[in-house]
């Protein structure tokens, strides 16, 4: 079976400030940054395309101040 190699740059999991500074569309109903929504959306999208056995190369910041058990 052929495996894919994925390149990913600066997802910044757990980084509340990146939502506003990069105009990411992850705000709650009151207009506040929603890190949980951002993390979940990115993880779900990742799981849809990256399959077991694939390689992922992360260039840049993967996460920001996230507890290891949440990564």
Secondary structure, 3 states (H helix, E strand, C coil): CCCCEEEEECCCECCHHHHHHCCCCCECCCCCECHHHHHHHHHHHHHHHCCCCCEEEEECCCECCCCHHHC
